[in-house]
Amino acid sequence: MRADTDIFERAWGDDLVSLFRDARAGGIVPFFRALEGAATPVCLMDGRETIMLGSNNYLGLTNDPRVIEAAKGALDRYGAGMTGSRLLNGTTVLHEELEAELADWFGTEAAVVLTTGYQANLAVMATIATAEDSIVCDSADHASILDGLSMSPARIRPFRHGRMDKLELALERACRAGGGILVIVDGVYSMEGDVADLPAIAELCQRYGARLAVDEAHAVGVLGERGTGSAELFGVEKDVDLQIGTFSKSLATCGGFVVGSTDVIDYLRVTSRPFLFTAASVPPAVGAALAAVRICRSDEGRERFAALLDNARYLRAGLTSLGVEIGKSSEGPHGPIVTPIVPVIARTDAYAVSLWNALWNLGVFSNVAMAGAVPDGQQLLRLSVMSSHTRQHLDRALEMFAQAVPRAQAQLAGSSA
């Protein structure tokens, strides 16, 4: 006997693959553009200078000489890789030093470092709950959270993004079902840049006896006086049981971490498959992350946080003055909360790609989010600033926006005529 179909058949005729190949052949694909150097405010990309408004290098630390020197020092001391998991031969003094630094920075009992931020979310979601428990998640949570939930035996109860009434309904149902409850939300949502209403979420968790985990990936090095994220910003750190983060944004390199109580962190260390069955973070990444964390904890770190958010405010104001529709800021304890993510609303795939290409041709790189990455009708260009952008960089980008928007609109009108 033979299989009825070839398992690779779907790859041969996939519509998305065909669309990607056609766009690549036409030179209009907005993905996989090649950097030829560091992701600095102006970088070399596909052979030309480009204003970078599509990087998560929020604090401009990826090419900081101190971070690079720390990576080189770790490389010289430990070599290029660990060739084993943290459980076996993959733990170094440097890993332990970074974990201690993180726990001290966040004011928690313990921390554990993983190879990627993606795996940090997988580790928590796939490990914490049993089949008798419920995990309640925001529908806009990061893909790594949702993928981790697919590995969990728990009952998964999503609620509509940002809707506290829907969260409460999910918590009520979870209580009726019995077992324990974990709520997981993003501190800052990666596409729209909005911020979770953590005070309201924490209050509901306390009322219903649920534990709370927050993915601070886009909030670490961004929000709070110390830069530890949204829980600090709202003053609810004691009400958040686990904070999950990544080194791939503000912290300059690659890797992930979870901070919380010693009991829970040790439980993850000895039971979490995404932690146990992958090679440990390579020494240069650990050395770079440790240097970046220490910069964040210094007076310079606070200066960089302030410069980053000041640049975000400036870009938002400039786009608004041009009549460009951008996403609304979330409300915080002292007014609107600004994050480095500035979403330009496109609403259709066609306009999103058209505007992306108009900007690209003028010399601005941004990220496009089409249907699938965001709900249909909420397509956007995701702009992100760095603390190292100057006013000259941002003014030049705004000049290009002033040219790109009418070009994209005219192209769209012509194609639909």
Buried (B, 14 or more C-beta within 10 A) or exposed (E): EEEEEEEEEEEEEEEEEEEBEEBEEEEBBBEEEEBEEBBBBBBBBEEEEBBBBBBBBBBBBBBBEBBBEBBEBBBEEBEEBBEEBBEEEBBBEBBEEBBEBBBEBBEBBBBBBBBBBBBBBBBBBBBBBEEEBBBBBBEBBBEBBBBBBEEBEBBBBBBBBBBBEBBBBBBEEBBEEEBBBBBBBBBBBBBBBBBBBBBBBBBBBEEBEBBBBBBBBBBBBBBBEBBBBBBBBBEBBEBBBBBBBBBBBBBBBBBBBBBBEEEBBEBBBEEBEBBBEBBBBBBBBBBBBBBBBBBBBEEEBBEBBEBBBBBBBBBBEBBEEEEBEBBEBBEBEEEEBBBBBBBBBBEBBBBBBBBBBBBBBBBBBBBBBBEEBBEEEBBBBBBBBBBBBEEEBBEBBBBBBBEBBEBBBEBBEEEEE
